[in-house]
Amino acid sequence: MSSQLIQNNFRMDRLPHIWCPGCGHGIVMRSLAQAIENQGYDKKKVCVVSGIGCSSRASGYMDFNTLHTTHGRALAFATGVKLANPELKVIVVTGDGDCSAIGGNHLIHTARRNIDITTIVFNNNIYGMTGGQYSPTTPTSEYGTTAPFGNIDKAFDICKLVDAAGATYVARGTVYHTVQLIKLIENALINNGFSLVDAISTCPTYYGRKNKKGSAVNMLNSLKENAVDIKAAEKLPKEKLEGKFLIGEFKNTNEPEYTEEYMKIIKKYQKER
């Protein structure tokens, strides 16, 4: 990370961060900072909102307007911020458990409203901060503190979930494919509506150790070997995609944005009075 990028976007007195060695969350945070920098946003007009979890520490490190909220409620708080000041570029940083378990209902309805909030999911398939419990994205049969004999639940595909709920920008990247991840986040920021980037991260301390995934380097190499870009996947036979997962841009559409529609109602009512 360049010194200029750090000085422009981070609270220097909060660094270095306290994520575990090999954790991919620092890469996701850096990618978000680079995307914001590339777009040239006024720092005073950016608000980063987080809930609770390893991922949610990012808001404390980033030098913007920031709001650290309660577990699963980041999107609810962010909705309030956006409605109060629609000119703000509101960004939510959240984990797979934070947004799709306790915060799952907020995720569905924020996507349904198509409110202009960009959500970055730091998805490491586990609850890291609280001790390695399995999360809604933990693959079936994988292990966690609360699944010592293997997880029997079917994992959420967060991208499919928000696509079906009404999000207008949906993408997935990984902490290995950083150049692509930065671009996907940029596109999400540009979209005038609800955007979500599912950033596949690494957790060698809990998920990796409990599931014998090897070192942090091994886990990064696994992302390299098993991620397939959606455009390339369209040309591959099904057997070539077994055991793989898709990355890239899944949806990019233009639909009415919630705060704009809300302001139309206010103006209409004011005229009628």
C-alpha positions in Angstrom: 0.0 0.0 0.0 1.5 3.4 -1.0 2.2 5.9 1.7 0.1 8.5 -0.1 -2.9 6.2 -0.2 -2.6 5.5 3.6 -2.2 9.2 4.4 -5.2 10.2 2.3 -7.6 7.5 3.5 -6.6 6.2 6.9 -6.4 7.4 10.5 -2.7 7.1 11.0 -3.0 6.9 14.8 -5.1 3.8 14.5 -2.6 1.8 12.4 -1.3 -0.8 12.2 -4.5 -2.8 12.2 -5.0 -5.7 14.6 -6.3 -8.3 12.1 -4.6 -11.7 12.4 -1.5 -12.4 10.3 -2.7 -13.7 6.9 -6.2 -12.3 7.2 -7.5 -11.0 3.9 -9.5 -8.2 5.4 -6.7 -5.7 5.1 -6.6 -6.4 1.3 -10.4 -5.7 1.1 -10.0 -2.5 3.1 -7.1 -1.4 0.9 -9.1 -2.2 -2.2 -12.0 -0.1 -1.0 -9.7 2.8 -0.2 -8.1 2.6 -3.7 -11.5 2.6 -5.3 -12.6 5.7 -3.4 -9.3 7.3 -4.3 -9.7 6.5 -8.0 -13.1 8.1 -8.0 -11.8 11.2 -6.4 -14.6 11.6 -3.9 -14.6 14.4 -1.4 -13.8 12.8 2.0 -16.4 15.0 3.7 -19.1 13.5 1.5 -18.2 9.8 2.2 -19.7 7.9 5.1 -18.5 4.4 6.0 -20.9 2.4 8.2 -20.1 -0.9 10.0 -21.8 -3.3 12.3 -19.9 -5.8 14.5 -17.2 -8.3 13.6 -13.7 -8.6 12.3 -14.7 -6.7 9.1 -16.4 -3.9 10.9 -13.1 -2.7 12.4 -12.4 -1.2 9.0 -14.6 1.8 9.7 -12.3 2.7 12.6 -9.2 2.7 10.5 -10.6 4.7 7.5 -10.5 8.5 7.6 -13.9 9.4 6.5 -17.2 10.1 8.3 -17.7 6.8 10.0 -20.4 5.1 12.0 -19.7 1.9 14.0 -23.1 0.4 14.9 -24.6 -2.7 16.4 -24.5 -6.3 15.2 -26.4 -6.8 11.9 -27.8 -3.3 11.9 -25.3 -1.5 9.7 -27.6 -1.3 6.7 -30.5 0.0 8.9 -28.2 2.8 10.2 -26.9 3.4 6.7 -30.4 3.8 5.4 -31.0 6.5 8.0 -27.8 8.3 7.1 -28.7 8.2 3.3 -32.2 9.5 3.8 -31.0 12.3 6.2 -28.3 13.4 3.7 -28.8 11.9 0.2 -25.7 13.7 -1.1 -23.4 11.4 1.0 -21.7 8.5 -0.6 -22.7 5.8 1.9 -20.7 2.7 2.1 -21.3 -0.3 4.4 -18.5 -2.7 5.4 -19.8 -5.9 6.8 -19.0 -9.6 7.3 -20.8 -12.6 6.0 -22.3 -13.3 9.4 -23.1 -9.7 10.2 -25.0 -9.1 7.0 -26.6 -12.5 6.2 -27.4 -13.9 9.6 -28.6 -11.4 12.2 -28.6 -8.7 9.5 -30.2 -10.8 6.8 -33.6 -9.1 6.9 -32.0 -5.7 6.6 -30.0 -6.9 3.7 -33.0 -8.2 1.8 -35.1 -5.0 2.3 -32.2 -2.6 1.6 -31.7 -4.4 -1.7 -35.4 -4.4 -2.4 -35.6 -0.6 -1.9 -32.7 -0.1 -4.2 -31.3 2.7 -2.0 -28.0 4.2 -3.0 -25.8 2.3 -0.6 -22.6 0.4 -1.5 -22.1 -2.7 0.6 -18.8 -4.5 0.7 -19.0 -8.0 2.3 -15.8 -9.2 3.9 -16.7 -12.8 3.3 -14.3 -15.3 5.1 -17.0 -18.1 5.6 -16.8 -17.9 9.4 -17.3 -15.7 12.5 -13.8 -14.8 13.3 -14.0 -12.2 16.1 -16.2 -14.3 18.4 -14.3 -17.6 18.1 -14.8 -19.4 14.8 -18.5 -20.2 14.8 -19.9 -21.3 11.4 -21.7 -18.6 9.4 -24.4 -18.6 6.7 -21.7 -18.8 4.1 -19.7 -21.7 5.6 -19.8 -24.5 3.0 -21.7 -27.6 3.9 -19.7 -30.2 5.8 -17.0 -27.7 6.8 -16.1 -27.2 10.4 -16.5 -24.4 13.0 -16.5 -24.0 16.7 -20.3 -24.5 16.7 -20.0 -27.3 14.0 -17.4 -29.7 15.5 -18.8 -32.6 13.4 -19.3 -30.6 10.3 -21.9 -28.0 9.1 -25.1 -29.6 7.8 -26.6 -26.3 6.6 -26.7 -25.2 2.9 -24.6 -22.1 2.4 -26.1 -18.8 1.3 -25.0 -17.4 -2.0 -25.1 -13.7 -1.0 -24.9 -12.5 -4.6 -27.9 -14.6 -5.7 -29.8 -13.5 -2.6 -29.4 -9.7 -3.2 -30.0 -10.1 -7.0 -33.3 -11.8 -6.3 -34.2 -9.2 -3.7 -33.7 -6.3 -6.1 -30.1 -5.0 -6.0 -29.1 -3.2 -9.1 -25.3 -3.9 -8.9 -24.0 -7.3 -7.8 -20.5 -8.6 -8.1 -17.9 -10.9 -6.5 -14.2 -10.6 -6.2 -11.4 -12.1 -4.1 -8.4 -10.9 -2.1 -6.2 -12.7 -4.6 -7.7 -10.9 -7.6 -7.1 -7.4 -6.2 -7.0 -5.5 -9.5 -10.4 -6.9 -10.4 -11.7 -6.3 -6.9 -10.8 -2.6 -7.0 -12.6 -2.2 -10.3 -15.7 -4.0 -9.1 -15.9 -1.8 -6.0 -15.5 1.3 -8.2 -18.4 0.1 -10.4 -20.4 -0.5 -7.2 -19.7 3.1 -6.0 -20.7 4.6 -9.4 -24.0 2.7 -9.5 -27.0 4.9 -8.4 -28.8 2.2 -6.4 -28.1 -0.6 -4.0 -24.8 -2.2 -4.8 -23.1 -5.2 -3.2 -19.6 -6.7 -3.8 -19.0 -10.0 -2.2 -15.3 -9.9 -1.4 -14.0 -13.4 -0.7 -11.4 -13.1 2.1 -9.2 -15.5 4.0 -9.2 -16.5 7.6 -6.3 -18.8 8.4 -6.7 -18.4 12.1 -10.2 -20.0 12.4 -11.6 -21.2 9.1 -8.3 -22.3 7.6 -7.1 -24.0 10.8 -10.3 -25.8 11.6 -10.7 -27.0 8.0 -7.0 -27.8 7.3 -6.7 -25.3 4.5 -3.0 -24.8 5.2 -1.2 -21.4 5.4 -2.5 -18.0 4.4 -0.5 -18.5 1.2 -2.2 -21.8 0.6 -5.6 -20.2 1.0 -4.7 -17.4 -1.4 -3.6 -20.0 -4.0 -6.8 -21.8 -3.5 -8.7 -18.7 -4.4 -6.5 -18.4 -7.5 -7.1 -21.9 -8.6 -10.9 -22.2 -7.8 -12.2 -18.8 -8.9 -13.6 -18.6 -12.4 -14.6 -15.3 -14.0 -18.2 -15.4 -15.1 -17.3 -14.4 -18.7 -14.9 -17.3 -19.0 -17.4 -19.7 -17.3 -19.9 -19.1 -20.1 -17.6 -20.8 -22.5 -16.7 -23.8 -20.2 -18.5 -27.1 -20.0 -20.2 -27.9 -16.6 -17.6 -30.5 -15.7 -14.9 -27.8 -15.8 -16.8 -25.8 -13.2 -17.3 -28.5 -10.6 -15.8 -27.3 -7.3 -15.3 -23.8 -8.6 -17.0 -20.5 -7.8 -17.7 -17.5 -10.0 -16.3 -14.1 -9.7 -16.9 -10.9 -11.7 -19.9 -8.6 -12.4 -23.2 -10.5 -12.1 -25.7 -7.6 -12.5 -25.5 -4.0 -13.5 -28.9 -2.4 -14.2 -30.5 1.1 -13.9 -33.7 1.3 -11.8 -35.4 4.1 -9.8 -33.3 4.9 -6.6 -35.1 5.1 -3.3 -34.0 8.4 -1.9 -34.8 10.1 -5.2 -38.3 8.6 -5.2 -38.8 9.6 -1.6 -37.9 13.2 -2.4 -40.4 13.2 -5.2 -43.1 12.3 -2.7 -42.0 15.1 -0.4 -42.0 17.7 -3.2 -45.4 16.5 -4.4 -46.9 16.9 -0.9 -45.4 20.3 -0.5 -46.9 21.5 -3.7 -50.4 20.1 -2.8 -50.2 22.1 0.5 
